[in-house]
């Protein structure tokens, strides 16, 4: 019976759909018939006026004139639905739209599509709605053209437009109701043209506000688009087709903002189960066993005087049945709703994700709302969080992200220490900017907000934090393509001198302030260029690496910046190396070109790089040190014209080549070392300057001598075309960190950053990690007495025939090595004018040596330790 009903219902449904389809077809044919009838009638009237009436034989057909034939063809062509339209004309309703805006739209379509006046009128007839359609049907004139129609039609349109309603409708509309983002922008802009007095910035903001995709919304906001640029920009984004499971929601963002919805525990569908008999297939109310038991109980109750034992048994059965408690949440027997473990777990999950919904009121003026993976989350802006941004563990558990290992110690109020072992990288979308942030994962009880943004984000280039009264926002300020000079009066100078010496230093720096910049340098060095020579003529080419949406946006910004500064240009070269994004220490991204394939066929430049120990030995007599850092040093070196095509690289959106020397080329450090060494050759020879690639160190025994050297070095560098990075320069300090060492008053010790890396390294778990530890520790072996003997038990684990076993002996050796380095071992810098002694000792297990120097007063200075383990018999 059920099958018959379904088949009958299906037949009725199919019959209705066929009837509707036939009705639409007949309606379209009738409209075509009426249109042709009107056209033929009007063409006949035109022919009667243009020809002389003569008598003719009824049997002879009338010859049609050439003019009438052309008009018939033109009229029939105008009736073809689906003809090519290069420009879209929107519908017009005089009660809703502005007639002047619609006239302007039709005029543009007429010009772009090359419509004649009569063709234009026939095409816009389908766009008229409401009273406008009736006016066109009743319009009587001898010359039916678009120009005449505009003049007659405008006087009939009453200019009464509800501006408030139009604004409300546009603000209530989003991109989900349209097939493409470009169509949404086009329709919204047409509606907003009616409203007078809106600025271009406000119109763009209204349209962008309705874009539901947070990535596209943030991208459009950051580009500062004008209304005329919105449609073309949004046309580059393809809107994904929603799956069936997603059709019930407009977007993830709307889902989280819907206050009428709550997160409910998902209960999988299970077959019906009776709570009385325990069988499946029916409910308790329809249970036959229960009905039989009830009937039996009543019968036994009436005959209680005859069979008292049976009555007692039945009563006990009913009591046992009624004593079975059933949970209203999980539908299981044995506990109440308040004691349900499943309900408590679900409530806990709800409590963990209650940040999904924006609170009704915010007491803190520092809290903003950011969108992470489509979920709005409270974000606290804290300028006191130095170089860190934090996220609660509860938020990480809810989001879909991977944790990366790290180790940080965060100090709070009262010197309390919170240890952090993981961080996550997430994209946070605000109203005006989208940021990718590395967030340290902190226990939930240590956080007063789900996410805290610190100075590592606030100090990024282009990020602007604006706070006025109770309002605050994070926005983006585009970096100027031109490099602005640094005013030394407004920026703190890193120096230890004061008084008149400081004033002299400022005076010198002000002479060269044009060459002390921030950002990417645009100057060009004139003392040399780079030549790339290959041992193969076969071009290197690769497809571009795949990038995420956010990475593509960042690559666009980087490419635009490099193009504007003349560092790269568009290319048609046969060479194409891929690019990838690398994280800097400050969290920003650097675009690097993968030149590994090109480097394999490059003829190596054998110019030597300086030995670090030789440089350290030259610093013994120095008391004041000045460090100069080249601003984007490699970008200041030009490429030879023949070498430019070899640096071609591809992104997912273009093909470019370098005009300046890029990072990643095998000969780039050597070329830079040669050019800057040739530029400062006279200072290097007299011992006042040492240079290691782009790090320039000035050495002096007094402040006056240091100022004199500084002026001449700056003059030489600027004459050659070099620019300096003011933020990384320091002047006339008595202590300096150079090439991983700390130098002061003729003494040298390991830099704190290098020691911290060794201390924070994890305890080795395999041979590879053992080699890493020995590599870090071996960098400072000259500072540790008997280093080889102390680490012998650790080095033994790297042999192939030795089983890896990290025991107490290895732990103690590691701890002793770290202890020696953390006690800040100090060595004297070698002085070639002093008497030198070498003390040696050897045994079957190894040998060692100590290098000493004797001063004129008889005291000795320790220069270095040396030790080595023998291989044994």
C-alpha positions, 0 to 999 in steps of 0.5 A, a space after each residue: 500500500 505504501 509503494 502505491 502511495 509513493 508511486 502515485 505521489 511521484 506521478 502527480 509531482 511529475 505531472 505538475 512539473 510537465 504542466 508547468 514546463 508546457 505552460 512556460 513554453 506556451 507563454 514564451 510562444 505567445 509573447 513571441 507571437 504578439 511581438 511579431 504581430 506588433 512589428 509587422 503592423 508597424 512595418 506595414 504602416 511605414 511602408 504605406 507612408 513611404 510608397 505610392 498607392 496603385 492598383 494591383 492585381 490581387 493574384 500578384 504578390 506585393 514586392 517588399 521594399 529593401 527597407 522593410 526587409 532590413 527592418 524585419 531582419 533587425 526586429 527578428 534578431 532583436 527577439 533572440 534570447 541569449 544573444 551575446 551581451 558584452 555588457 550587462 544591463 540591469 532591470 529597472 523599476 521606477 519605484 526602486 531605481 534611479 532613472 538617471 543611473 539606469 540611463 547612464 548604464 544603458 548608454 554605456 552598454 549601447 556604446 560597448 555593444 555597438 547597438 543602434 538606437 532601435 536595437 537598443 530600445 528593443 533590448 532594454 524592453 525586457 529590462 523594464 519592470 512594473 509601471 515602466 513596462 506598461 508605459 513602453 507598451 502604451 507609448 505611441 510615436 512615429 520614431 521609436 528610438 532610444 533617444 526619443 524614449 529617454 526624453 519621453 520616459 524621464 518626465 514620467 518617472 517621479 524622483 521619489 527614492 527611499 534612500 534609507 531603504 536602499 542603504 539598509 538593503 545593501 548593508 543587509 546583503 552579502 556575497 553568498 546570494 550571488 554566483 560570483 563576488 564580482 556580480 555581488 560588487 556590481 549589483 551593490 555599486 549600482 544600488 549605491 549610485 542612487 545615494 548622493 553624497 557617499 565618498 568613494 572610500 565609504 562606498 568601497 567599505 560598504 561593498 567589502 563589508 558584505 564579502 563573507 570570505 574573510 581572506 578575500 575581505 581582508 585582501 580587498 581591504 588592504 589594497 585600498 580599492 576604489 569603487 571603479 576597481 572593485 569589480 575587476 579585482 573581485 573577478 580574480 577570485 573564484 567562488 567555490 560551489 557549496 556542497 550539499 552539507 554546507 547549503 544549510 549555512 550561509 557561511 562559517 562566519 554566519 554560523 558562529 555569529 548566529 546567537 539563536 544556535 548553540 553547539 549541541 552534542 551529536 547523538 548518532 541515530 540508533 534503532 528504537 529501544 524499549 526501556 521496559 523490556 529492553 528489546 528494539 523496534 518499539 517504544 515503551 508506550 507500545 510495549 506488549 510485555 508491559 501491557 501484559 504485565 499490567 493486566 496480570 498485575 490488575 488480575 492478581 490484585 483482584 484475587 489477592 485474597 485467594 493467592 496472596 503469594 502471587 500478588 506479592 510477587 507481582 507487586 515486587 516485579 512492578 516495584 523493581 520495574 519502576 525503580 529502573 531510572 533512565 537518564 533523559 540525556 543519554 537515554 541509558 539506565 542506571 543514573 539521573 540527568 544530573 549525574 550523566 558523565 556524557 552530559 558533563 563532558 558535553 557541557 565542558 566542551 561548550 564552556 571551552 568554546 564559548 568564545 565563538 559568540 561575541 559577548 554582549 558587552 566588553 568591559 576592557 577597551 583593549 579587547 578586539 574581535 579577530 576571526 581565526 578559521 572563520 571563528 570570531 575570538 576575543 583578542 587582547 592588544 597588549 603593548 607590554 607583551 614584549 616580543 611575544 604573542 600568546 594563545 590559550 590552550 583551550 582555544 588551540 584544542 578547538 582549532 585545527 592547527 599543528 603545534 611546533 616545538 619551542 621553549 620559552 620562559 615567560 615572566 609575569 607579575 611577582 616574577 612568576 615563570 610560565 614555561 612554554 613548550 609549543 607554538 602555533 602559527 595562525 592567521 588572524 583577520 581583523 576588519 582592516 588587516 589580516 596577520 599571520 602570527 606565531 602564538 605561544 601556547 599558554 595554559 588557560 588558567 594563565 590567560 585573561 583573554 583567548 589571544 594576546 597580541 604583543 609587540 612582535 606584531 605591533 612593531 611589524 612594518 606596515 602594521 598600525 595600532 590606532 586608539 582614540 577614546 573608546 575605539 581602537 583598530 589595527 590597520 595597514 599603512 602601505 610602505 612608501 616605495 621611496 626610501 626615507 632618510 633617518 633623522 638622527 635627532 628623532 631616533 636613539 643612537 646606540 652609543 655609550 658616549 655622552 656630553 660633547 663627544 655625543 654631540 660630535 657624533 650626532 654632527 657627523 651622522 647628520 652629514 650622512 643622514 641621507 645614506 642612513 635609511 630604514 627599509 630596502 635600499 635603492 642605491 647602487 654601488 659603483 665599485 663593482 658588479 656581479 658576473 654569473 658564469 656557467 659551465 652548461 648552456 642548458 637553461 634551468 626552469 621549474 614550475 612554481 611551488 604551490 602557495 597558500 592563499 595568504 602566501 600568495 597575497 604576501 608574495 604579491 606585496 613583496 613583488 610589487 615592492 621590489 618592482 617599484 624599487 627597481 630591484 627586479 623586472 618582468 622577464 621573458 628569460 628561459 631560466 625560471 627558478 621557483 620561490 618560497 617564503 621563509 620566516 624571519 626572526 621577527 615573524 615576518 616573511 622573506 621571499 627566497 628564490 631556490 637557486 640550488 639548480 643554478 648554483 650547481 652549474 655555476 663556476 665558483 668564485 674562489 675569492 677567500 672569505 676572512 678567517 674569523 679567528 684572524 679577525 678576532 686577533 686584530 681586535 686586541 688593541 681596540 677600546 672603542 668599537 663601531 659597527 656598521 650594517 649595510 642596508 639590504 647589502 646584496 641589493 646594492 650590487 648590480 648584476 652584469 647585463 648578461 647575468 640578469 636573465 640567468 636569475 629568472 624566477 617564477 611565482 604562481 602569478 608571474 615571471 621576473 628577473 633580478 637587476 640587483 644581486 639576489 640572496 641565494 646565489 652561491 657566489 653572492 657572499 664572495 662578490 660582496 666581500 670582494 667589492 666592500 674589501 676593495 672599497 675599504 682597502 686602505 682602512 683594512 691595511 692600516 688595521 682600523 677596519 675589519 670587514 666580514 661580508 656586510 658587517 663592518 667593524 671600526 677599531 679605535 683606542 680613543 673616542 677622538 680617533 674613533 670619530 675621525 675614522 668614522 667620518 672617513 669611512 662613512 665618506 668612502 662608503 657613501 661615495 661608493 654608493 653604499 647605504 647603511 641600516 641605522 637600526 643595526 649600527 652602533 657607535 663607539 661602544 666599549 663592548 661589542 658582539 662580533 661574529 658570535 663573540 663578545 669583545 671588551 678591553 682586549 678580552 673575548 668570551 662566547 656571546 650570550 646568544 650562542 650559549 643560550 642556544 646550547 643551553 636550550 638544546 634538548 637532551 640528545 635522543 639519537 646519534 643525529 642530535 648528538 652530532 648537533 650538540 657536539 657541533 654547538 659545543 665544539 664552536 667554543 672548545 678553545 674556551 673549555 679546558 680538556 674539552 676533548 676528554 670531557 666530551 669523549 664519552 659523548 663523541 664515542 656514541 657517533 661511531 658506527 660500531 657503538 650502540 647508542 645509549 645515553 646514560 648518566 656518564 653522558 648526562 654528566 659530561 653534557 652538564 659539565 660542558 654547559 657549566 663551563 660555558 655558562 660561567 662566562 670563560 674569558 680569554 685574552 686576545 692574542 697580541 703578536 708583540 708579547 712573548 708566547 708560551 705553549 704548554 703541552 701534555 700527552 698520554 695514551 688516551 689523548 693530548 692537550 695544550 695551553 697557549 699563554 702570553 707573558 706581559 711586561 710585568 710578568 703576568 700571564 694571559 690565557 689565550 686558548 685551550 686545545 685538546 684531542 682524543 687519540 684513536 687508540 690501538 
